[in-house]
Amino acid sequence: MGILWKRVGEVKSGEILADDVYDGRTFVVLLRKGTMLDDNNIELLKKRKVLRVPILFGERSEEPSDTLALRVEEKITEYILPDVPTMIDERVYKEALEDVRDIVRKIMELEALDVEKFRNVSNKLVVEIMKKDERIVNLLRKHATGFLYKHLVNTGALAGFIAHEMGMPRHIIAITCRAALLHDIGLSLLKGEESGVEEEKGELKVHPVVGSYLLKKYSDELEREVIDGVLHHHERFDGKGFPIGLKGKRIPVISRILQVADAYDTLTSDIPGYQGMPPYYALKWIVEHAGRIFDPDIVSSFLRITGVYPTGTKVLLTDGRTGVVLGRSEKYLCPIVRVENEDIDLCKRRDIWIEKVIT
């Protein structure tokens, strides 16, 4: 059996709740797990302004084609490079995914943030960031439970590494990770767990405000920089962003970091109906928009992590062999390339170099 999170307006009589459903304001249980829904309790959910409910489904053939399936028992993960160490220790990464899933679902169901669990996730990521010195940007591209969870964790890791590369102190790196882990919670309130797949313009433009409004309820427990970081992560360096239209360095630095991290993971992600860009072209797109969408200084810091050829870039070498980039070496233009079973540091070879990127 699995779980489908469905909009209340799409629920049908006879469907069975996979978990308890709470009133988002009073936090009392409206309907218990296992309840077979009928017209009366569906109407109750609508009156109490419940947006989504977890519905049990059986075999794959029963799964509605227009609804995101969340299989409890199935864990599909796909990294940019499957046999290469990840940016974050894989055990810590998987724990973060599970914790973020729980945090987001609680936000969706109760409009409540589990601050303690959330801080634990960010603190574990910071520990990993502070001890890593490899320049391997190997992140999850897709996950069985949808785009949102893995996107929040990936963005948290990338944003933390950028802050670390910029020489920020540990507590600012932690704040940056926290803002990144929450940056799209407004979308989870508006669209649920399929957030990021097909945002409508109105939802896209309002979600930073929705997210920051929720976080303001926890202003005694969250740093102001976290709330501001979420509010302004869709501003643009040229002033043409939203929700306020801040320009240049007036945009909070954490928001400017999130813009780059958010864009890179989104561009390289595989989601239903959309195949992500290869890492090289995603980075190229970000570099081309430095000074317009992105702060050029933040982009430069990101380049110091990835090099010109980020992890996962397929290349043709001048000796005719093809390989895939593992990560940066000492210089921007000289990555470490895996060719068959050999890892070649191009900074230490004068006889071969990259001829071109291949797709």
Disulfide bonds with the S-S distance in Angstrom:
none
